[in-house]
C-alpha cells in the first residue's frame, strides 16, 4: 500500500539564523531527539538522501515537505518575504531532484497581505506545489482579519488546501495561561488550543461562506475539534445564525476541514476522529522529524479498520485533495 505523509517538515540556513531558541526549547529538542534516536535539527536540514533513507527504513513512499514553525509567520515582511521565497525555492529543488519521493507545501509571507497570495500562486503554478502551510498567527494576529482574505481567496481560486499548523501561542496568551509552565505551551497542549481557536475564528468570520470550496487541513487528529464538535455546535449554532452564517458550525467542520494523523498515536482518539469525520476526511502524516517514522508507521499498520478505509487514509485522500 502506498504511504503518503503530508506534514513532514524541513528548515533552512535562514531559519537557523533568524529563529531564536531558549533554554526550554533546547532541552526539548535534545531530549525529544534522544528519545527518538535522531538529531531533530540535523534531520530538519536534510531534504535529500538521509531523509529518503529514513523514509525507506519504515515504508514511507512520499513526503509532502513543509517549512518549519514558526516559519514566515514569526517575522515582519522584511524577513518573511525572502524567508518564504528561499524556503520554497529550496523545497522545489528537492522535489525536482526526487519527484517520486517529495512534493511541496508553500511557505507564505503573511506579514505582507499582497505578497502572500502572489507567493502562493508562484509556488503552485510555477513550482508545482500542492498547497500551503501557515503556522497559525501572524506575530499574534489571527488570519481571519479581512486584510488576509485575498490569500484565502487565492487558495480557493487555485483549488489548493492550506494546512493550518500550530505555533507557540502569542506571548500575552503564553503569559496568561502558561507562565511558569512553558512545557505545556507547545506540543502537549498550547499548540492544539491555539490552532483550534484559530480555525474556529475562520469559521465564525464567514470565510467559508465566501469561499465554500476552501479546504483547511489540521494536524494531530484535528487539534481536539472532533472530540468537541457536537458540544461546540449545540452551544453556538444560534449565535452563528445571529452572526449571519449560512450553515451550522458543525457543517463547516465537515465540509471545509480535513485532518491528519500527525503525532497523535492514540487509537481511542483516532476512533473518535473516524466516527466524527469519516475516513474520507483523514490523511496520514507523521510530523517528521519531531515524530518517529517507525512509531507513526507502526501505529497506522496496527489500526483495526477496513482495508478500504486504510487505503483512503494512507494515500487515496491525499492523491485526491492534493492532486498527486
MILUMKE-66191 format. One record per residue (C-alpha): residue number from 1; z, x, y. Coordinates in nm, 3 decimals, padded with zeros to 5 digits. Each point is the difference from the previous one (the first is absolute). Layout:
<sites>
SITE  NUM  Z  X  Y
...
</sites>
This chain:
<sites>
SITE  1  00.000  00.000  00.000
SITE  2  -00.096  00.135  00.341
SITE  3  00.300  00.074  00.225
SITE  4  -00.040  -00.016  00.379
SITE  5  00.305  00.092  00.207
SITE  6  -00.026  -00.108  00.362
SITE  7  00.306  00.133  00.186
SITE  8  -00.032  00.373  -00.050
SITE  9  00.082  00.217  00.298
SITE  10  -00.107  00.328  00.150
SITE  11  00.087  00.195  00.313
SITE  12  -00.174  00.259  00.215
SITE  13  00.094  00.319  00.182
SITE  14  00.011  -00.203  00.321
SITE  15  00.251  -00.233  -00.164
SITE  16  00.219  00.298  -00.092
SITE  17  -00.019  00.122  00.359
SITE  18  00.077  -00.331  00.170
SITE  19  00.230  -00.194  -00.234
SITE  20  00.356  00.118  00.035
SITE  21  00.269  00.000  -00.264
SITE  22  00.377  -00.016  00.001
SITE  23  00.271  00.108  -00.239
SITE  24  -00.004  -00.323  -00.196
SITE  25  -00.379  -00.012  -00.040
SITE  26  -00.002  00.361  -00.119
SITE  27  00.273  -00.087  -00.250
SITE  28  -00.191  -00.307  -00.116
SITE  29  -00.330  00.183  -00.053
SITE  30  00.168  00.286  -00.185
SITE  31  00.220  -00.217  -00.225
SITE  32  -00.273  -00.255  -00.066
SITE  33  -00.253  00.268  -00.085
SITE  34  00.244  00.175  -00.230
SITE  35  00.065  -00.326  -00.186
SITE  36  -00.373  -00.061  -00.047
SITE  37  -00.091  00.359  -00.082
SITE  38  -00.240  00.072  00.284
SITE  39  00.012  00.116  00.361
SITE  40  -00.075  -00.309  00.209
SITE  41  -00.131  00.180  00.307
SITE  42  -00.215  00.238  -00.205
SITE  43  -00.157  -00.289  -00.189
SITE  44  -00.046  -00.197  00.324
SITE  45  -00.219  00.279  00.136
SITE  46  -00.226  00.017  -00.305
SITE  47  -00.294  -00.239  -00.025
SITE  48  -00.191  00.201  -00.254
SITE  49  00.040  00.160  -00.340
SITE  50  00.379  -00.003  -00.028
SITE  51  00.019  -00.369  00.088
SITE  52  -00.271  -00.082  -00.252
SITE  53  00.185  00.198  -00.267
SITE  54  00.310  -00.214  00.061
SITE  55  -00.216  -00.312  -00.024
SITE  56  -00.162  00.114  -00.324
SITE  57  00.336  00.082  -00.156
SITE  58  00.103  -00.366  00.013
SITE  59  -00.324  -00.198  -00.004
SITE  60  -00.066  -00.086  00.364
SITE  61  -00.376  -00.029  00.045
SITE  62  -00.029  -00.052  00.375
SITE  63  00.232  00.029  00.300
SITE  64  -00.057  -00.171  00.333
SITE  65  00.124  00.268  00.238
SITE  66  00.200  -00.087  00.311
SITE  67  00.153  00.210  00.276
SITE  68  00.376  00.035  -00.021
SITE  69  00.267  -00.184  00.200
SITE  70  00.056  -00.021  00.294
SITE  71  -00.361  00.101  00.050
SITE  72  -00.157  -00.061  00.341
SITE  73  00.242  -00.290  00.057
SITE  74  00.271  00.253  00.081
SITE  75  -00.183  00.142  00.301
SITE  76  -00.158  -00.078  00.334
SITE  77  -00.377  -00.002  00.034
SITE  78  -00.035  00.368  00.094
SITE  79  00.124  00.095  -00.348
SITE  80  -00.088  -00.315  -00.195
SITE  81  -00.375  00.007  00.063
SITE  82  -00.069  00.359  -00.113
SITE  83  00.254  -00.039  -00.282
SITE  84  -00.176  -00.307  -00.139
SITE  85  -00.347  00.149  00.027
SITE  86  00.109  00.324  -00.161
SITE  87  00.172  -00.183  -00.288
SITE  88  -00.302  -00.224  -00.053
SITE  89  -00.246  00.288  00.003
SITE  90  00.210  00.196  -00.251
SITE  91  00.035  -00.305  -00.221
SITE  92  -00.375  -00.064  00.017
SITE  93  -00.068  00.358  -00.106
SITE  94  00.227  -00.043  -00.304
SITE  95  -00.172  -00.325  -00.094
SITE  96  -00.342  00.164  00.036
SITE  97  00.110  00.289  -00.222
SITE  98  00.150  -00.231  -00.267
SITE  99  -00.167  -00.342  00.038
SITE  100  00.106  -00.117  -00.346
SITE  101  00.365  00.086  00.060
SITE  102  00.073  -00.085  00.365
SITE  103  -00.065  -00.273  00.254
SITE  104  00.150  -00.028  00.348
SITE  105  00.206  -00.217  00.234
SITE  106  -00.041  00.082  00.368
SITE  107  00.277  00.121  00.229
SITE  108  -00.018  -00.183  00.333
SITE  109  00.119  00.108  00.348
SITE  110  00.170  -00.327  00.091
SITE  111  00.144  00.157  00.316
SITE  112  -00.344  -00.063  00.152
SITE  113  -00.093  -00.364  -00.078
SITE  114  -00.368  00.074  00.071
SITE  115  -00.022  00.322  -00.199
SITE  116  00.164  -00.151  -00.311
SITE  117  -00.272  -00.256  -00.083
SITE  118  -00.271  00.251  00.083
SITE  119  00.154  00.254  -00.238
SITE  120  00.026  -00.268  -00.267
SITE  121  -00.369  -00.077  00.040
SITE  122  -00.092  00.368  -00.015
SITE  123  00.210  00.048  -00.312
SITE  124  -00.147  -00.301  -00.179
SITE  125  -00.364  00.018  00.108
SITE  126  -00.046  00.379  00.029
SITE  127  00.255  00.143  -00.243
SITE  128  -00.006  -00.277  -00.261
SITE  129  00.373  -00.079  00.012
SITE  130  00.132  -00.314  -00.166
SITE  131  00.244  -00.119  00.267
SITE  132  00.286  00.146  00.201
SITE  133  00.367  00.081  -00.030
SITE  134  00.236  -00.055  00.292
SITE  135  00.357  00.126  -00.008
SITE  136  00.170  -00.304  00.142
SITE  137  00.093  00.007  00.371
SITE  138  -00.161  00.197  00.282
SITE  139  00.298  00.201  00.125
SITE  140  00.222  -00.307  -00.023
SITE  141  -00.258  -00.264  00.097
SITE  142  -00.120  -00.237  -00.269
SITE  143  -00.373  -00.063  -00.032
SITE  144  00.012  -00.376  00.048
SITE  145  -00.034  00.064  00.375
SITE  146  -00.332  -00.138  00.127
SITE  147  -00.118  00.340  00.123
SITE  148  -00.027  00.107  -00.365
SITE  149  -00.201  -00.302  -00.115
SITE  150  -00.341  00.172  00.046
SITE  151  00.100  00.228  -00.287
SITE  152  00.079  -00.295  -00.225
SITE  153  -00.319  -00.171  00.112
SITE  154  -00.203  00.309  -00.092
SITE  155  00.160  00.018  -00.345
SITE  156  -00.089  -00.366  -00.058
SITE  157  -00.354  00.057  00.122
SITE  158  -00.043  00.302  -00.227
SITE  159  00.162  -00.196  -00.285
SITE  160  00.244  00.276  -00.088
SITE  161  00.375  -00.027  -00.062
SITE  162  00.275  00.171  00.194
SITE  163  00.291  00.148  -00.192
SITE  164  00.319  -00.054  00.200
SITE  165  00.218  00.287  -00.117
SITE  166  00.364  00.065  00.089
SITE  167  00.132  00.243  00.256
SITE  168  00.348  00.075  00.120
SITE  169  00.104  -00.302  00.209
SITE  170  00.007  00.042  00.377
SITE  171  00.302  00.197  00.114
SITE  172  00.184  -00.297  00.160
SITE  173  -00.008  -00.169  -00.340
SITE  174  00.101  00.316  -00.181
SITE  175  00.290  00.044  00.240
SITE  176  00.103  -00.363  -00.035
SITE  177  -00.020  -00.042  -00.377
SITE  178  00.009  00.349  -00.148
SITE  179  00.200  00.226  00.229
SITE  180  00.199  00.224  -00.230
SITE  181  -00.198  -00.120  -00.302
SITE  182  -00.342  00.161  00.045
SITE  183  -00.056  00.002  -00.376
SITE  184  -00.041  -00.380  00.019
SITE  185  -00.241  00.002  00.295
SITE  186  -00.299  00.123  -00.195
SITE  187  -00.135  -00.074  -00.349
SITE  188  00.316  -00.158  -00.149
SITE  189  00.013  -00.290  00.250
SITE  190  -00.113  00.051  00.360
SITE  191  -00.367  00.050  -00.086
SITE  192  -00.025  -00.338  -00.170
SITE  193  00.191  -00.183  00.273
SITE  194  -00.217  00.146  00.275
SITE  195  -00.332  -00.061  -00.175
SITE  196  00.079  -00.353  -00.117
SITE  197  00.112  -00.096  00.351
SITE  198  -00.318  00.152  00.142
SITE  199  -00.217  -00.200  -00.238
SITE  200  00.184  -00.323  00.084
SITE  201  -00.054  00.068  00.370
SITE  202  -00.373  00.018  -00.073
SITE  203  00.021  -00.333  -00.183
SITE  204  00.191  -00.179  00.276
SITE  205  -00.218  00.150  00.274
SITE  206  -00.292  -00.209  -00.128
SITE  207  -00.200  00.308  -00.100
SITE  208  -00.116  -00.151  -00.327
SITE  209  -00.112  -00.321  00.165
SITE  210  -00.220  00.212  00.225
SITE  211  -00.126  00.220  -00.287
SITE  212  00.046  -00.201  -00.321
SITE  213  -00.179  00.252  -00.223
SITE  214  00.220  00.292  00.108
SITE  215  00.190  00.156  -00.290
SITE  216  00.321  00.199  00.041
SITE  217  00.126  00.215  -00.285
SITE  218  00.373  00.052  -00.041
SITE  219  00.143  00.257  -00.239
SITE  220  00.312  00.011  -00.216
SITE  221  -00.062  -00.345  -00.150
SITE  222  -00.033  -00.162  00.341
SITE  223  00.297  00.149  00.187
SITE  224  00.231  -00.273  -00.142
SITE  225  -00.209  -00.291  00.130
SITE  226  -00.093  -00.150  -00.341
SITE  227  00.370  -00.042  -00.079
SITE  228  00.067  -00.174  00.333
SITE  229  -00.323  -00.190  00.067
SITE  230  00.119  -00.347  -00.105
SITE  231  00.321  00.015  00.205
SITE  232  -00.195  00.149  00.291
SITE  233  -00.245  -00.289  -00.010
SITE  234  00.261  -00.269  -00.047
SITE  235  00.190  00.109  00.309
SITE  236  -00.295  00.082  00.227
SITE  237  -00.286  -00.240  -00.075
SITE  238  00.097  -00.244  00.273
SITE  239  00.040  00.280  00.252
SITE  240  -00.341  00.137  -00.107
SITE  241  -00.158  -00.340  00.064
SITE  242  00.179  -00.019  00.336
SITE  243  -00.147  00.342  00.083
SITE  244  -00.348  -00.133  -00.078
SITE  245  -00.073  00.173  -00.329
SITE  246  -00.261  -00.178  -00.210
SITE  247  00.175  00.055  -00.334
SITE  248  00.348  00.036  -00.138
SITE  249  00.127  00.360  -00.004
SITE  250  -00.006  00.024  -00.379
SITE  251  -00.372  -00.067  -00.002
SITE  252  -00.074  00.302  00.220
SITE  253  00.194  00.215  -00.245
SITE  254  -00.220  -00.134  -00.279
SITE  255  -00.327  00.018  00.194
SITE  256  00.030  00.312  00.215
SITE  257  00.242  00.230  -00.185
SITE  258  -00.055  00.204  -00.311
SITE  259  00.261  00.238  -00.138
SITE  260  00.017  00.317  -00.203
SITE  261  00.235  00.138  -00.260
SITE  262  00.066  00.323  00.192
SITE  263  00.339  00.151  -00.064
SITE  264  00.171  -00.316  -00.126
SITE  265  00.047  00.059  -00.371
SITE  266  00.223  -00.298  -00.083
SITE  267  -00.146  -00.254  -00.239
SITE  268  00.208  -00.300  00.121
SITE  269  -00.136  00.061  00.352
SITE  270  -00.352  00.029  -00.140
SITE  271  00.038  -00.327  -00.192
SITE  272  00.121  -00.175  00.316
SITE  273  -00.302  00.133  00.190
SITE  274  -00.238  -00.103  -00.277
SITE  275  00.140  -00.355  -00.008
SITE  276  00.002  -00.029  00.378
SITE  277  -00.347  00.138  00.076
SITE  278  -00.197  00.013  -00.325
SITE  279  -00.178  00.294  -00.160
SITE  280  -00.299  -00.028  00.233
SITE  281  00.216  00.114  00.293
SITE  282  00.167  00.308  -00.151
SITE  283  -00.159  00.346  00.000
SITE  284  00.118  00.315  -00.168
SITE  285  00.136  00.285  00.211
SITE  286  00.239  00.286  -00.060
SITE  287  00.091  00.145  00.345
SITE  288  -00.080  00.361  -00.091
SITE  289  00.148  00.250  00.071
SITE  290  00.321  -00.186  00.090
SITE  291  -00.010  -00.164  -00.341
SITE  292  -00.083  00.142  -00.341
SITE  293  -00.338  -00.068  -00.160
SITE  294  00.171  00.008  -00.339
SITE  295  00.267  -00.255  00.097
SITE  296  -00.254  -00.232  00.158
SITE  297  -00.238  00.014  -00.294
SITE  298  00.277  -00.039  -00.258
SITE  299  00.129  -00.306  00.185
SITE  300  -00.345  -00.156  00.015
SITE  301  -00.087  00.066  -00.363
SITE  302  00.323  -00.164  -00.120
SITE  303  -00.039  -00.323  00.197
SITE  304  -00.005  -00.306  -00.225
SITE  305  -00.297  -00.179  00.154
SITE  306  -00.338  -00.105  -00.132
SITE  307  -00.282  00.251  -00.030
SITE  308  -00.201  -00.204  00.250
SITE  309  00.276  00.012  00.262
SITE  310  00.060  00.368  -00.067
SITE  311  -00.367  00.074  00.061
SITE  312  00.008  -00.193  00.327
SITE  313  00.296  00.198  00.126
SITE  314  -00.125  00.334  -00.132
SITE  315  -00.345  -00.009  00.154
SITE  316  -00.182  -00.330  00.034
SITE  317  00.189  -00.125  00.306
SITE  318  -00.049  00.332  00.177
SITE  319  -00.369  00.004  -00.089
SITE  320  -00.038  -00.349  00.147
SITE  321  00.214  00.044  00.313
SITE  322  -00.113  00.351  00.087
SITE  323  -00.357  -00.036  -00.130
SITE  324  00.040  00.302  -00.223
</sites>
